[in-house]
Amino acid sequence: MTTTSASVLPDVAYLLGAGASALTLPVVSKIGERIAIQKEWLVENRTTLPQGEIPNLAGLHHITAFETYKGIALAELSAIVDSHDSVDTYAKKLYFQGERTELRKLKATLTLFFAVEQYRNGLDRRYESFLASVMNRSAQESWPSITDRISLLTWNYDQQIAIALARFCKVDRLFELQRHYGIRSLSTLGETAKRKFRVLHLNGIAGYNHQRDDYSCLSTLTSSKMTAALWTEWLRLFSLTYMADKFSGGPKMLLEYAWESLDEYSDIPWDDVLGPLSGIKTLVVVGYSFPFFNREVDRKVIRSMPLQKVYIQTHKDSVNDALETFKSIRPDMVGDSVRGSGSTHQFLLPPEL
């Protein structure tokens, strides 16, 4: 596995937000629009997609999983988007209110929504270009390695990084890539064997955990064709997590918000998150605006880094706001130590790398 050794800590970190996947997946302001487009796509492809019968978990055995997702779950998600500042804000409200069932249903819907969007729209090509710049190949390794100098932190649920890695390794089983390259979610770092990471999904992954592996229902996403078996599996996992009154056992959703890990009852080992970041001198922020609902975690993570240089790359209309917000998190970073870039055609590669 390509991981950070005890003696060599990475000195460059990337912090990715929704804008890093924006060529294929929706940013917050576009989710409502993409829900409508996805519903149309589901209707157009209904005759070629298996319908998938629901397990009799919630008294809805007369409705297929397909109809429940398209007609009920997506309608609920659309209403949430229309009436709240963001889906994350609504999720945090459910968490504070103790509405665990509704929060679980929201996560199940988001997981399938992003699975379908990722299948429909594919890979944001910037990930492939970026990884090509930070990967090496040695005679001792069968797979190319990501340079030990970097750590990747992402707020995104998507698996764009793993899908891009698949193109270099000729492997279409994403859980193998996740295991080999140390792609983790906060919710699984508590397991002893998984405490090292190269890529950390702060808000978890739109996927499921099974047999102690972080893998998703996107395990064959690199295939260009939606198979009946794949679509049926997606619907089965959705059914188990959305419709079960008392969901327990079976696959575990990997979509876990970072702020859930701040709960006093959380078993997330924050030392194992912050320790590998203690050597970070250069931070590159891509497509991220430091929203208030993530502020406590952003402070915890970014203030653990002995930073000397920060580059913030986002849409040109958002650069100044992102710079000001970052400086409120790290007021010690002044002058040219923090720079902004409004160019988004490729991920920024700092001269320090």
N, C-alpha and C positions, 0 to 999 in steps of 0.2 A: 504494500500500500504506500502511496505517496503521501507522507505526513510530515509534520514538522518535528524534528528531533529535539531532544531536551537541550542540546547545546547550540542549536541554530534556530533562532526565532525569525519569523518574517519581519521585514522592515517596511513593507509597503502593503497597505490595505485598500481594497475597493469596497465602497458602500453603495449598493445598487437600490434604486427605487423603481417605481412603475415605469418611469420614462425610459429606463434601460431596455424595456421589452416593447416599447410603444409602436414599433413598426408592425407588430403582429397581434399584440394583446392590448386591451383597453386600459387607459389611465382612468382615474376616478371619474372624471367628468364625462367619459365616453361609455361607461358601463351600461347605462340605460339604453343608449342607442344600439349597443351590441347585443343586448338581450332581445330587442325586437328583431334584429337581423338573424340571430340564432334561431328564434322561434319560426321565422319564415323558412330557414334552412331545414329545420326538423320537419316541417310540413311538406316541403318539396321532396324530401328524401324518405318520407314515411313508408313508402311502398318497398324501399330497398333496405330499410333498417329493421331488424327484428324488434318486436314490440316488448318482449320480456314480461312475463307474468310476475306480479308482486307476490312474495311470500306472505302468508296470512299473518301479518304482524300487528296490524292496527285496524282490523275490521274493514280493510279496503280491498278485499280480494277480488271484487268485481271490477276494479280499475287496474289497467296495466301500469307498470312502472313508467313506461314511456309517457302515458297520458298524465300521470301524476307529476312527472318532472316538467313536461311542456305546459300543461294546463294549470297546475297549482303552484309548484315550487318557483317556476320562473315568474309567474304573476306576483307572487309574494316578494320576490327579489326586486322586481320592477317597482313595486309600491314602496319598498324600503328606500330605493335609490331616489325616488321622487320626493320623499318626505323627510329625508335626513341629509346632512351635509356629506356624509360618506357611509359606506357599508361598515367600515371599521368603527365609526362613531356609534352606529346602531348596535354593533356587536358588543361594544364596551358597555352600553346601556343595559343590554340583556344580562351581561355578566354581573354588573353591580346590583341588578334587581333579583339576581338568583334564578333567572329564567333559563335553567340549564337545558331543558328540552328544546326551547326555541333557538338557543344558541347552537345546539347540535344540529338542528334542521338547517339553520343558515349555513353552517360549515359544510354539510353534505351537499347543499345546492351549489355553493361556490366551488366545491371540488369538481363536481360534474360539469358545471358551467365552464371552468377553465380547461378541463380536459377536452371538451368539445371545441372550444375556441382554439386551443393549441393544435388540435387535429385539423381544423378547418384552415388555419392560417399559417401553420408551420413555424419555422425558426426565424427569429429576428437575426438577420445575417451579420449584424455587428458582433454577436457573440463569437461566431466562427472566426472572424478576422482578429478579434481580441485574443482568443485562445491560441491562434496560430503564432501570435507574437510573444506569448509567455510560456510556450511548451518546448520541451527538449526531447531528444531521443537518444538513448545510449544502447550499446551492445548488450548490456546486462539486463535490460528491461524489454519485455515483450510489448508493452504499451508505452506511448509517449508520456512524459511526466510534466506536471506543472511546476515551474520554478519554485524552489523552496522560499524564495524571497517574498512571495505574496500570500495574503489571505483574502478570501472573497466573502463579504457579508452582504446578504440580500434581504430586503424586506418583502420580496415578491413570493407569491405562492407557486409561481410557475416553475417548470423544469427546463427552462431554456438552456441553462449551463450544461446539464446532463445530456440534453439532446444534441447540443453542439459538440460535446466530447464524443458522442457516438459516431459522428462523422469522421473523427480522426482514428477511432479504434475499430471501426467496422463491427460494432456490437450494437444490437438493438434491444438488449435487456437492460433497462435503465438501472435496476437495482444492483447489477454487477458493477456498473460505472460508479454508482453512488458509494458502494462499499470500497471499491479500489481507490477512488480519489478522495475519500473522506468527506463526502457530501452529507451533511447532517442537518437535523432540525433540533431546535432547543428541546423539544419534548422527548427526544431519545438520547440526549447527552448524558442523562443520569445513569445509563447502563454502562458498566465498567469498561466494556470492550469498545465503547463508542465515544470516548471522551476526547479524542483527537479529531480535529477537523481541518480541512483545507477550504471547504465551502460551508458556510453556515446560513441556513434559512431562519431568520429571526422570527418570522411569523409562521413557520412551518411550511409544509408542502401540500399542494393540492393532490393528495394521494393517500395511501394507506400503509400501515405497518403490519407485517405478518411474518411469523416465524423469526422474529428478532432482526429482520432486515427492513431498512427504509425503502420500500418500493411503492410504486404507484400503479394505478390502473392504466397508466400510460406505458406499460412495460414493452409494448410493441409499436410504439408511436412512429418509429422510423419507417414502418411499412407505409407505402403510399395508398393502401386500400383498407377501408374499414371492413373488418371481417365480422361475421355474425357472432363468433365466439367473443371477440373483443367488446363489441357493443353490448352483448348480453352480460358480460362481466361488469362493465361500467354500471349498467342498470341494477345488477344484483347488489353491488356495493352501495349504490345510492339507496336502494330499498332498505338494506339492513340498517343504515345509519339515519335515514330520514324518517322512516315510518315505524321503527320499533319503539313502543312505549317505554320499555326498559331495556335499552341496548346494553348488552354486556357480552364479553367474549368475542371471538371472531376477529376480523381485521380492526385495527385502530386507526382512526383518522389522524393524519399527520399535520393537519391545519390547526395549529395552536398559536394563538396570538402571544406576542412577546410579553405584553403586560400581564398575561395570566401567570407568567413565571415569577412575577414580583409578589404574588400572594404569599402571605406568611406560611401557608401550608404547602407551598410548592417545593418539590425536591430537585429543582434544576440546580446543578452545581455551577454557580456563577464563577467560581475560581477557575473552572475549566474553560469557561468562555473568555474571561479577561486575561488569564495567564498568557496564552499564546499571542495576545495583542500588546504585551508589555514592551515589545521591541519596535513597535510601529512608529516610524518617524515621518512617513509620507502617507497621506490619506487622499484618495481620489473618490469623489462623490459623483455618481452618475444618475441623472434623472430622479433626484430625490429632493423634497422640499422641506424636510424636517417638520412634519405636521404635529400639532399639539398632542394628539392622542398617543404619539410615540415618544414624546419629549423625555419622559423619565428614563426610558431605556436608552435613548440616544445619549443622554448625559452620562449614564452609567458606562456605556461602551466607549464613547469618544473621549471622555475624561480619563480613561484608563491608559490612553496612548500618549507617549512622550513625543508629541508631534512637533515637527520643525517646519513642515510644508503641507499645505492643503490646497487641492484643486477641486473646484466645484463646477461640474459640467451639466448644464441643463438648458432648456429652451431659452433663447435670448431674452424673452419677455419676463422670465422668472429668475434670471441670474442675480440681480441686485437683492431681491427679497431673500433668496437662499443664502447669499453672503451675510446679510444682516442677521438672519436667524441663526446661522452657524456661530457667528461672533457672540451671540447671547449665550450659547452653550460653552464656547471656549473664548472668553474675553481676553485671555492671555495671548491669543494669536492676533497680532497686529501687523499693519503695513503690508508688505509684499509676501508675508508668510501665508496669506490666504488669497488665492486668485480665482477668478471666475472665467468660464468659457461658455459662449453661446453656440458653439459649433457642435452639432449632434450627429454628424454623418458617420463617425466612428467613435469608439470609446477612447478617451484620452489616455495616452501613454506618457507618464511624467518623465522628464530627463533623469530623475533619480533612479529610475528602474533600469 
